Amino acid sequence: MQTLDAAAAYERAVELATHGRRQLLGITGAPAAGKSTYAEQLAAKLSADGHRVALVPMDGFHLAQSVLEKLGLADVKGAPHTFDGLGFVALLRRLKASPDEQIWAPRFDRGIEDSIAASIGVAPDVTLVLTEGNYLLLDESPWSTIRTLLDQCWYVDVPEDLRHERLEARHRAYGRSPEEAHERTYGSDERNAQLIAATAQAADAIIQPVR
């Protein structure tokens, strides 16, 4: 495993995008590490340079907020068991095995805290699918299957103080009080972060975005 700077990571992504057969690249990391932003920026740059890419985040497989509330899981939203992991695995398998199909994936909308079905289109000419999420390297069923479907998976790493700062700010931005934001950041989110950090050793590369 190696640490890649922005230029080296981009070159590797281009290699995947020009491989000839559709490739799947995973971007993982703890909550607020910046993986979503990094994946979006990477996809945009690749597209601007003429490559056919699609970004399919794992967050589209959050269980519906109403379901989480019914199951008593709303307070731990973001933990592995609050996602449709089997559904996510099935989508990745289809993206890998059926590149000639037009495929539609769900998108998570933070404004309504719910997923919207069939919001992200992956056309047959897409040669690289980026997917980002917390549990791409988790060695537990059904998540452990994901690693076998990804051609590469990169782990986004930032200093913990910066990550905590970002996470608290995110919670406040979506309506939580400062006290609630702090409790969530250092409570269930931190437990998830520790679980995710333990998977970093299985990544192909470490990415350290510029602050």
Beta strands, then each sheet from edge to edge (+ up, - down):
strand 1: 2-4
strand 2: 23-28
strand 3: 53-55
strand 4: 103-109
strand 5: 114-122
strand 6: 128-133
strand 7: 152-156
strand 8: 205-207
sheet 1: 1+ 8+ 7+ 2+ 6+ 3+
sheet 2: 4+ 5-
end
